[in-house]
């Protein structure tokens, strides 16, 4: 009896820790659906493109969304626009310089304004946004949708959960040294970014 | 010959204008691929894939009209019958 109570308490605490443990969602998407769309709306020309080389992780606990941590990377070489010459320029040294700066990333340090309704959580992720070798502190509005036990619907015979991350924010081209001398009537200084990605946490 | 060049010039201008209008009057640069949206039924995410398709832009229209004007100009090199 003397050893039973401590043993039971250890088992109980381990079980509760396991239940409450945050899950790590992997955002490497074999289906290639994850994408970041960018839009530059200049008076003379609107440029729209996307990138699908998304990877990284989000650590999320449905019971404690305030502890959510983001580490998302987008491969710069996956940036695509419809015009091949424009795409070459975009990847080139004057613009994104993908050979020198292969990744764009965001790593959170804290989350604020966390609100949860059902399976949806909205929050502001505060962290470091790195683009073209320039890192800036930013606060990104994020909407998370936790899809419990839905991984099997995407990947047959695979049990687990899905986490959908959506964010819409804008950055200034000049802040990140993306050809700051380019005329703003042709290439807008404001880049609107829409991130729509889903991560998996297999069980 | 003079008439042939002029007919060609008008044809090139009309064909280019019609192609530009029919494909959506793209006011940007010509594109060789266009995004196709696909909806992931589980996550609700709109995925983007690119389909190879030529969409003429203002550069295409400009080059075509220049070619048309050049053909029209060349027609003056030939004597009137």
Interface residues (C-beta under 8 A of the other chain):
Chain A: X31 X32 X33 X34 X35 X37 X45 X46 X47 X48 X50 X52 X80 X82 X83 X84 X85 X86 X145 X147 X150 X153 X154 X162 X164 X196 X197 X198
Chain B: X27 X28 X29 X30 X31 X32 X33 X34 X35 X38 X40 X42 X43 X44 X45 X46 X47 X48 X49 X50 X55 X57
